[in-house]
Amino acid sequence: MSAQPWDPTAFRDEVQATLDAFLAEQVDRLRPLGADADRLLVEARATVSGGKRFRAAFCRWGYAAVAGEPSGPAAAAIGRASAALEVLHASALVHDDLMDASDTRRGRPATHRGFESEHRADGWTGDPVQYGAAAAILLGDLLLSWADELLRRCGLPYDLVGPALDVFDLCRSEVIAGQFLDVSVQARGAATVDQAMTVLRFKSAKYSIERPLHVGAALAGADAAQIEALTAFGLPLGEAFQLRDDLLGVFGDPDTTGKPAGDDLVEGKRTVLVGLALESARAAEAGRLDSALGSDLSPADVDELRGIIDRSGAHQRVEVLIEQLAAQAVEALRRGRDQFGWDERACAVLEQLAAAATQRAH
């Protein structure tokens, strides 16, 4: 077992280098399309740049838990497979921002807003909003295709890549269906806590942590029992991860999150946090929160709604739930380590990642 500590910053740099190399291949492929293809690639690079790289990390260390740390060509192959999860994430973000009418992502204009602005600046004909939406749909679709390509061509033999692709197929179906459930819940303007938890599980928890772990483990040749044991770790951790995101969507610092203050309130997100607040707040305050969700909120309005959520006890209840789910996940990881003899260092890093995923400010 390697005695070297894991360096998350170096890992993120490695993922970025892998993505940069992959996109460089696409430059030659799309060169015949001319300047418009260049604009698409510039935006593609921006969408896959930065971020916490949790999905790539859980894939990489899911592999290492089962098979030990890779080296040589295998390490490069696992690096490409892990990066595929980040391309999938970029695709989901591009589409998600369009569906939510978000203006920013990571402190820069969301993809649809950027292309919309270019249309206006160049004085083109037609509707700039429609153009921006079309560009975002197409880029999101292209990224989704590239994610599959990057995993399929990662460099490992097909007897390992094939099962990982099966997981990847399931992951994509879950996140797309979960996204549709989310927009349907918002359109109805009502959701129980259980319904919000279902959205959370399928839209985010599974594809953020559980399925990346499964992809990595499948590439390592894991059997069904090991995959199930990783679910016992990854699913509650994924739920805790998204619950933290829900708190940040209401109470996060815009300078840290890269999103406007109270963004989830402005977008009308029917999250577990909001569901708990609506259940527990006094009738008048619950009515105010319910009617204000998804409206044009001033900073004072956002502060008022935050106060309602705090007074309802929902904020603290979600904090406790995050702590409980994270503890449940770590306990399951340790059981799996003891039962299957998983790599000690990989499990230690997975515990480190569990803390980073649930105890964060952005």
Salt bridges, closest charged atoms under 4 A:
GLU25 OE1 - ARG153 NH2 3.31
ASP28 OD1 - ARG31 NH1 2.66
ASP36 OD1 - ARG39 NH1 2.92
GLU43 OE1 - ARG108 NH2 3.04
GLU69 OE1 - ARG60 NH2 3.99
GLU69 OE1 - ARG345 NH1 2.57
GLU86 OE1 - ARG53 NH1 3.44
ASP96 OD1 - LYS203 NZ 3.49
ASP97 OD1 - ARG105 NH2 2.70
ASP97 OD1 - LYS259 NZ 3.87
ASP100 OD2 - LYS269 NZ 2.92
ASP103 OD1 - ARG113 NE 2.81
GLU116 OE1 - ARG113 NH1 3.16
GLU116 OE2 - ARG120 NH1 2.68
GLU118 OE1 - ARG39 NH2 2.59
ASP141 OD1 - HIS95 NE2 3.57
ASP148 OD2 - ARG152 NE 3.15
ASP148 OD1 - ARG172 NH2 3.26
GLU149 OE2 - ARG29 NH2 2.91
GLU149 OE2 - ARG153 NH1 2.52
ASP169 OD1 - ARG172 NH2 2.45
GLU174 OE2 - ARG211 NH2 2.57
ASP182 OD2 - LYS203 NZ 2.70
ASP182 OD2 - LYS269 NZ 3.35
GLU210 OE1 - LYS206 NZ 3.04
GLU210 OE2 - ARG211 NH1 3.85
GLU239 OE2 - ARG201 NE 2.67
ASP245 OD1 - ARG360 NH2 3.05
ASP263 OD2 - LYS259 NZ 3.65
GLU285 OE2 - ARG282 NH2 3.38
GLU285 OE2 - ARG311 NH2 2.67
ASP290 OD1 - ARG270 NH1 2.62
ASP301 OD1 - ARG288 NH2 3.31
ASP303 OD1 - ARG306 NH1 3.49
GLU304 OE1 - ARG288 NH2 2.92
ASP310 OD1 - HIS315 ND1 2.77
GLU319 OE1 - ARG244 NH2 2.90
GLU319 OE2 - HIS315 NE2 3.94
GLU331 OE2 - ARG335 NH1 3.59
ASP338 OD1 - ARG337 NE 3.14
GLU351 OE2 - ARG334 NE 2.80
